[in-house]
Amino acid sequence: MIKFWQLLTSFVLAFLLLFPVSAQAASSSGVTGSTLLQNLKGKDFSGQSLVGEEYTSTNLENANFSNADMRGVVFNGTLLHDVDLHGIDFQEGIAYLSDFRGANLSDAVLTNAMMLRSLFDNVNVTNADFTNAVLDRTEIKKLCATASGVNGKTGVSTRESLGCKDK
């Protein structure tokens, strides 16, 4: 009886190796609105509700998102040079392989955001809240160099939310 089960198991494994079953997953862009490969340079999104939007390989240089509701927004490979993100709510947001050079993140709420492999050179983070946000260690060091203030909505210190070591 044991030989039967060993033989059956071997047959099933061999079958799966020879004829693998492809995994089918729903794309997030199929569920939410997605902006792919567009040039939205300088566009004004200020004060808008953009909850769950997705920007993939999009040029958003100099765009204005100030005070926008951006909870759950996804930036994937997005160019965000000199973007105004003042006062945004980016809770639970994702920014992967995105370039925030020169962006204004002052007064932003970025709690629980995943912001890996993104660049934050010369970014204004005055009064921003990064509580439980995940960023690359080198980028946190850059942000800590100029981090200051307390977020007006959450009451959390920017330096504390980034885990900055006191100077």
C-alpha positions as CSV (number, residue, x, y, z in Angstrom):
1,M,0.0,0.0,0.0
2,I,2.9,2.4,0.8
3,K,4.4,1.7,-2.7
4,F,1.1,2.7,-4.3
5,W,1.1,6.1,-2.5
6,Q,4.7,6.7,-3.4
7,L,4.0,5.9,-7.0
8,L,0.9,8.1,-7.1
9,T,2.8,11.0,-5.4
10,S,5.7,10.6,-7.9
11,F,3.2,10.6,-10.8
12,V,1.4,13.8,-9.6
13,L,4.7,15.6,-9.0
14,A,6.0,14.6,-12.4
15,F,2.8,15.8,-14.0
16,L,3.0,19.1,-12.3
17,L,6.6,19.6,-13.3
18,L,5.8,18.8,-16.9
19,F,2.6,20.7,-17.1
20,P,2.7,23.6,-14.6
21,V,-0.5,25.3,-13.8
22,S,-0.2,29.1,-14.4
23,A,-1.3,31.4,-11.6
24,Q,-4.0,33.9,-12.6
25,A,-4.2,37.0,-10.5
26,A,-6.4,40.0,-10.8
27,S,-4.5,43.1,-11.7
28,S,-5.0,46.0,-9.3
29,S,-5.5,48.2,-12.4
30,G,-8.5,46.0,-13.2
31,V,-10.1,46.9,-9.9
32,T,-9.1,50.6,-9.6
33,G,-8.4,53.4,-12.0
34,S,-4.9,53.2,-13.5
35,T,-2.8,55.7,-15.4
36,L,-0.1,54.0,-17.4
37,L,2.7,55.6,-19.4
38,Q,1.2,59.0,-19.5
39,N,2.7,62.5,-19.3
40,L,0.7,64.5,-16.8
41,K,3.5,67.0,-16.2
42,G,2.2,70.1,-14.4
43,K,-1.4,68.8,-14.0
44,D,-3.4,70.2,-11.1
45,F,-4.9,67.5,-8.8
46,S,-5.1,69.8,-5.8
47,G,-7.9,69.0,-3.3
48,Q,-9.2,66.1,-5.3
49,S,-10.2,62.6,-4.0
50,L,-7.8,60.2,-5.7
51,V,-8.3,57.3,-3.3
52,G,-7.0,54.0,-4.8
53,E,-5.7,55.5,-8.0
54,E,-2.6,54.0,-9.7
55,Y,0.1,55.8,-11.6
56,T,2.5,53.5,-13.4
57,S,5.5,54.8,-15.4
58,T,3.8,58.2,-15.4
59,N,5.5,61.6,-15.7
60,L,4.0,63.8,-13.0
61,E,6.8,66.4,-12.8
62,N,5.6,69.7,-11.3
63,A,2.1,68.4,-10.7
64,N,0.1,69.8,-7.9
65,F,-1.5,67.3,-5.5
66,S,-1.7,69.7,-2.5
67,N,-4.4,68.7,0.1
68,A,-5.6,65.7,-2.1
69,D,-7.0,62.6,-0.5
70,M,-4.5,60.0,-1.8
71,R,-5.2,57.1,0.6
72,G,-4.1,53.8,-1.0
73,V,-2.7,55.5,-4.1
74,V,0.1,53.6,-6.0
75,F,3.1,55.2,-7.7
76,N,5.0,52.6,-9.6
77,G,8.1,53.8,-11.5
78,T,6.6,57.3,-11.5
79,L,8.5,60.6,-12.0
80,L,7.5,63.0,-9.3
81,H,10.2,65.7,-9.6
82,D,9.2,69.0,-7.9
83,V,5.7,67.8,-7.2
84,D,3.6,69.6,-4.6
85,L,2.3,67.0,-2.2
86,H,1.7,69.5,0.6
87,G,-1.0,68.3,3.1
88,I,-1.8,65.1,1.2
89,D,-3.3,62.1,3.0
90,F,-1.2,59.2,1.6
91,Q,-2.1,56.6,4.3
92,E,-1.6,53.0,3.1
93,G,-0.1,54.4,-0.1
94,I,2.6,52.7,-2.2
95,A,5.5,54.3,-3.9
96,Y,7.8,51.8,-5.6
97,L,10.8,52.8,-7.8
98,S,9.5,56.4,-7.9
99,D,11.5,59.6,-7.9
100,F,10.4,62.3,-5.5
101,R,13.4,64.6,-6.0
102,G,12.6,68.2,-5.0
103,A,9.0,67.3,-3.9
104,N,7.1,69.1,-1.2
105,L,5.8,66.6,1.4
106,S,5.2,69.2,4.1
107,D,2.2,68.6,6.3
108,A,1.6,65.2,4.6
109,V,0.3,62.1,6.4
110,L,2.2,59.1,5.1
111,T,1.3,56.6,7.8
112,N,1.6,52.9,6.9
113,A,2.9,53.8,3.4
114,M,5.3,51.5,1.5
115,M,7.8,53.7,-0.2
116,L,10.6,51.3,-1.1
117,R,13.3,51.8,-3.8
118,S,12.2,55.4,-4.2
119,L,14.4,58.5,-4.2
120,F,13.9,61.5,-1.8
121,D,16.7,63.9,-2.6
122,N,16.0,67.6,-1.6
123,V,12.5,66.8,-0.3
124,N,10.7,69.1,2.1
125,V,9.2,66.9,4.9
126,T,8.5,69.7,7.4
127,N,5.6,68.6,9.7
128,A,5.1,65.3,7.7
129,D,4.0,62.1,9.6
130,F,5.8,58.9,8.4
131,T,4.5,56.7,11.3
132,N,4.9,53.0,10.3
133,A,5.9,53.9,6.8
134,V,8.5,51.7,5.2
135,L,11.4,53.4,3.4
136,D,14.9,52.4,2.5
137,R,17.4,53.2,5.2
138,T,19.5,55.4,3.0
139,E,16.5,57.5,2.1
140,I,15.5,57.8,5.8
141,K,18.9,59.2,6.5
142,K,18.5,61.8,3.8
143,L,15.1,62.8,5.1
144,C,16.3,63.0,8.7
145,A,18.9,65.5,7.7
146,T,16.2,68.2,7.3
147,A,13.2,66.7,9.1
148,S,11.5,69.0,11.6
149,G,8.1,70.0,13.0
150,V,5.0,68.2,14.2
151,N,2.1,67.2,11.9
152,G,-1.0,69.3,12.5
153,K,-3.4,66.5,11.9
154,T,-1.8,63.6,13.8
155,G,0.3,65.5,16.4
156,V,3.3,63.3,15.6
157,S,6.8,64.7,15.3
158,T,8.4,64.2,11.8
159,R,11.7,63.2,13.3
160,E,10.1,60.7,15.6
161,S,7.9,59.2,12.8
162,L,11.0,58.6,10.7
163,G,13.0,57.1,13.6
164,C,15.7,59.8,13.3
165,K,18.4,59.7,15.9
166,D,18.7,63.0,17.7
167,K,21.5,65.3,16.6
